[in-house]
């Protein structure tokens, strides 16, 4: 699902291997729904803003950047899908104890819509279909 087999830069600087692998692990946990803490969830914007240290024998920066670009699209698609599902379900649940304007969902269910490998595969399929229709 997420590529981690990047070539190494031998005679020049490349991205710090441990930083890249840690970030990609965070992205994977976000996409699979394992990470639900809003502070730790990787958004498309966080992926756009990520910066890695440069090290000798680091990962090839062009390969890593290409993979992050692909993951940004996956994150954007998942965020749009989650927002659409949230809009569709916003008026469907009414609880007498809920204060006006309060959200009935919890943080743990916020990312559950793409919390399985099958759901991630479905996201990838729908992204491919969207590109083909464009």
C-alpha positions as CSV (number, residue, x, y, z in Angstrom):
1,X,0.0,0.0,0.0
2,X,2.6,2.6,1.1
3,X,6.0,2.4,-0.7
4,X,9.0,2.2,1.6
5,X,11.6,0.7,-0.7
6,X,13.3,3.9,-1.8
7,X,16.7,3.9,-3.3
8,X,19.5,5.4,-1.2
9,X,21.6,8.4,-2.1
10,X,25.3,7.3,-1.8
11,X,27.3,10.3,-3.0
12,X,24.9,13.0,-2.0
13,X,22.5,14.0,0.7
14,X,19.0,12.3,1.0
15,X,16.1,12.4,3.3
16,X,16.7,10.9,6.8
17,X,15.6,7.3,6.6
18,X,14.1,7.1,10.1
19,X,12.1,10.3,9.8
20,X,10.6,9.2,6.4
21,X,9.7,5.8,7.8
22,X,8.2,7.2,10.9
23,X,6.1,9.7,8.8
24,X,4.9,7.0,6.4
25,X,3.9,4.8,9.4
26,X,1.8,7.7,10.7
27,X,0.2,8.1,7.3
28,X,-0.6,4.4,7.1
29,X,-2.1,4.4,10.6
30,X,-4.3,7.4,9.6
31,X,-5.5,5.8,6.4
32,X,-6.3,2.5,8.1
33,X,-8.1,4.2,11.0
34,X,-5.7,2.9,13.6
35,X,-4.9,6.5,14.6
36,X,-7.8,8.6,15.8
37,X,-6.1,11.2,18.0
38,X,-6.7,14.5,16.1
39,X,-3.2,15.7,17.1
40,X,-1.6,12.6,15.6
41,X,-3.7,12.1,12.5
42,X,-1.9,13.0,9.3
43,X,-4.0,15.4,7.1
44,X,-3.2,16.2,3.5
45,X,-2.0,19.6,4.7
46,X,0.4,18.1,7.2
47,X,1.7,15.9,4.4
48,X,2.2,18.9,2.2
49,X,4.1,20.7,5.0
50,X,6.3,17.8,6.1
51,X,10.1,18.4,6.0
52,X,12.8,15.8,6.5
53,X,16.4,16.3,7.6
54,X,19.1,15.6,5.0
55,X,21.6,12.9,5.7
56,X,24.3,11.1,3.8
57,X,23.0,7.7,2.5
58,X,19.5,9.0,3.0
59,X,16.4,8.1,0.9
60,X,16.3,9.5,-2.6
61,X,14.3,12.7,-2.2
62,X,12.6,12.6,-5.6
63,X,11.2,9.1,-4.9
64,X,10.0,10.1,-1.4
65,X,8.4,13.3,-2.7
66,X,6.6,11.3,-5.4
67,X,5.2,8.8,-2.9
68,X,4.1,11.7,-0.6
69,X,2.3,13.4,-3.5
70,X,0.4,10.1,-4.1
71,X,-0.4,9.8,-0.4
72,X,-1.6,13.5,-0.3
73,X,-4.2,12.6,-2.9
74,X,-5.3,9.6,-0.9
75,X,-5.6,11.7,2.2
76,X,-7.6,14.4,0.4
77,X,-9.9,11.8,-1.0
78,X,-10.4,10.2,2.4
79,X,-11.0,13.6,4.0
80,X,-13.6,14.5,1.3
81,X,-15.3,11.1,1.8
82,X,-15.4,11.5,5.6
83,X,-16.8,15.0,5.3
84,X,-19.5,13.9,2.9
85,X,-20.5,11.0,5.2
86,X,-20.5,13.4,8.1
87,X,-22.8,15.8,6.2
88,X,-25.1,12.9,5.3
89,X,-25.4,11.7,8.9
90,X,-25.4,15.1,10.6
91,X,-29.2,15.4,10.8
92,X,-30.0,11.8,11.1
93,X,-29.1,11.3,14.8
94,X,-31.0,13.3,17.4
95,X,-30.4,12.9,21.1
96,X,-32.5,14.7,23.6
97,X,-29.5,15.2,25.9
98,X,-27.4,16.8,23.2
99,X,-26.8,20.5,23.5
100,X,-27.8,22.7,20.5
101,X,-24.9,22.8,18.1
102,X,-23.0,19.9,19.7
103,X,-21.6,17.2,17.4
104,X,-23.0,13.7,18.2
105,X,-19.9,11.8,16.8
106,X,-16.9,10.9,18.8
107,X,-13.2,11.2,17.8
108,X,-12.8,7.5,17.7
109,X,-15.4,7.1,15.0
110,X,-14.3,10.1,13.0
111,X,-11.8,8.1,10.9
112,X,-13.6,4.8,11.0
113,X,-15.0,5.1,7.4
114,X,-11.5,4.2,6.0
115,X,-10.3,2.1,8.9
116,X,-9.8,-1.2,7.1
117,X,-7.5,-2.2,4.2
118,X,-10.6,-2.9,2.1
119,X,-11.8,0.6,2.7
120,X,-8.4,2.0,1.6
121,X,-8.5,-0.1,-1.5
122,X,-12.0,1.2,-2.2
123,X,-10.7,4.8,-1.9
124,X,-7.9,4.0,-4.3
125,X,-10.4,2.5,-6.8
126,X,-12.7,5.5,-6.6
127,X,-9.7,7.8,-7.1
128,X,-8.8,5.9,-10.2
129,X,-12.3,6.1,-11.5
130,X,-12.4,9.9,-10.8
131,X,-9.2,10.4,-12.8
132,X,-10.5,8.3,-15.7
133,X,-13.7,10.3,-15.8
134,X,-11.8,13.6,-15.9
